Amino acid sequence: MAKFNKELAKKVSLETTNVSDGPSDSQGIEIKSPGKMFWFTIKGESYEDLTEVQTVSLHDPDGEILDYVVQVEDKGLREKIFNKADDRQNTKLILRCINWFGTEFLWLPSIKTKLSKQSVFKAIDRGLNGNWIKAQWKSNSVGWQSWSHPGTDRIPEWSKMDDDEIVDMVFDGRIIETLDHEALIRNVGGNV
């Protein structure tokens, strides 16, 4: 029977944490809802710094439903992709955020409906330019509620990665540009 070896555990831990597949500050950035992220701020100074994307919700190979970004210039092809995704497209913003504790995350709020767009933009107004806010989805009739921090001079410490690198990392394998993307093929039962 195997027994725990503390010295071996330390050695393995050291070897594992010293291996780097990329910049160390790229670890752990995920898509999260800000409702559980405590105080946070949104990277950017104005709406021009924000990115609007078309997404579809599809199952990944493990059966989990995830957002996939549809990035196609040709409108006809884009419509075919939406059709293969059961017309479950949504318009979302990609917001790069960081919380009070230094955890960076991407917030992908929907701006498909008038209410969701208005309430998200109210939160964005409060959270740009290093202003700290809290935001939480209240309901389909209220949308996002947001609160400004009563006052702090705390400055966010963003990772050195640029926005495109972070989106590429977070959406690795989940950017759809053609009809033969594996998620679309899986969704239609194996046929393109």
N, C-alpha and C positions, 0 to 999 in steps of 0.2 A: 504494500500500500504506500502511495506517495505521501510525503510529509512536506509541509510548508517550509521553505528555506528563505529566511528574511534577506540574507546577503544576496542570494540569486535574484530575488524580487527587486532589490535595489539596483543591481547590475542591469537587469532587463529593462527596468524603468528608465535608467539613465540612457541606455542605448536607444530605446524607443523614442524618448523625447528629444534626443539630439539629432535624429534623422529628420531632414527637411526636404519636403517635396516642392517647396515654394517658399515665398516670403512668410515668415512666421506670423506676421500680422494678418494673414489671410484666413487663419483658422477660425471656423465656427460662425461665419456670417450666414444667417439663415433668414427665411421669410417668416416674419412673426407679426402678430397683431399687437399694437402698442398697449392694449388694455391691461396687460400684465407686466409691462416693462418699466413701471415706476415713471419718474420724470424723464423725458427724452427731448431731443431736438432734431430738427430736420436739416440735412445739408443743403445749402443753397441760400441765395439772397433774394431770388424772385421766382415767379412762376416759370420764367424762361429756363431756369436750371432744372426743371422737373421733366420727366419723361413719361409720355402717355403711350400705352401699348394695348394691342388687342391680344386677348388670351382665350384659351379654351381649356376646359376642365376635362382631363382624361385620366384613365387608370395607368399607373406605371406597371412594370412587370410583376411587382409584389401585390398588386391589387389596390394600392392606395391612390386616391384621387388627388391629382396635382394640377397646378396651373402650368400650361405650356404657352410660351410666347409665339404668336404667329407673326412672322416678319417676311412679308411677301409684297413686292411692289405691284405686280400684276393683279388688278382687281378681280378678274375672272378666276384666276388660280386661287386667290384668297377666298372667294366665295365657295369654290370646290372644297377647299380645306375645311371651312366652317361646316359645310354639308357633311363631310366625312366625320366631323366631330359632333354630329347630331345637333348642329346649330346651337351649341352651348357657348357661344362667344360672349365675351365681356370686355368692356373698356376699363382699364385700370391705370393707375399711376404707379410708377416705381419710385418710391421715396427712400432715400438712404438716410437712416436714422442712427442715433447712438443714445443709449440711456445713461442715467446718472452714474452708473457703475462702470462705464466704459465698454459695454457690450454693443457692438454694431449689429444692425439688422436691417432688412429690407421690409418695408411696409407696402403692401399692394392693395390699397383701397379701391373698391369699385367706384367708378364715376358714371355708371350707365344710366342711373335714374337721376332726376332733378334733385331729389332730397339727398341722396348719397353724395352727389357732387357738391351741393351747397354746404353740407355739414363737413365734408372733407376739406374744402377750400377754407372754411372758417378755422379749422384746426391748423391747416398749413399757414394761414396768415399769422397765427399765434406762434408757430414753431420754427419759422425760418429765421435766419440771421443769428443763430446761436441762442434763441429764446427757448427756455425750457417749458414744456407743457406736459399735461396728461391728456389722453384721449381714450374713449371707450365707446363701443357700439352700444347704443341704448335699446333701440328697436327699429323695426321697419317704418314706424310712423314718426320717429324722432331723428334717427340717423346717428352720426357721431357726435358725442358731447366732448368738449375739450375745455381745459382749464389752464390758465397761465400760471407759472410759478410766481409767488408774491414778490420775489426779488432775489437775485443772486448774481455774482460776477463769475460764476463757474464757466470755464471755457472748455468746449468739447475737444477731445483728443482723437481725431480721426486717423484711421490706418493710412498708410502711404499708398495703398492701391487706388487707382482711379475708378470712377463709377463703372466704366465699361468692363474693366477686369472683374469687378465684383459681380456684375450681372452675368458675365460669362461663366464665372465660377458657380454661382448659385443656380443658374439655369443650364448647367452642363448637360447636354443631351436633351434639353427641353425647349429648344428653339426650333420651330417648324418653318421650313423654307420650301418644302416640296411635298407632293402627295405621297411619296414613298417613305415618309417618316415612320419609324417603328410604332409609335403610339397611335397614329392614324390607322395603320395596318391592323394593329391589335384591336382597335375599336370597331372596325368593320368586319371582324372575323377572319382576317387573313387576306382579304382581297383589296387591291387599291382601287 
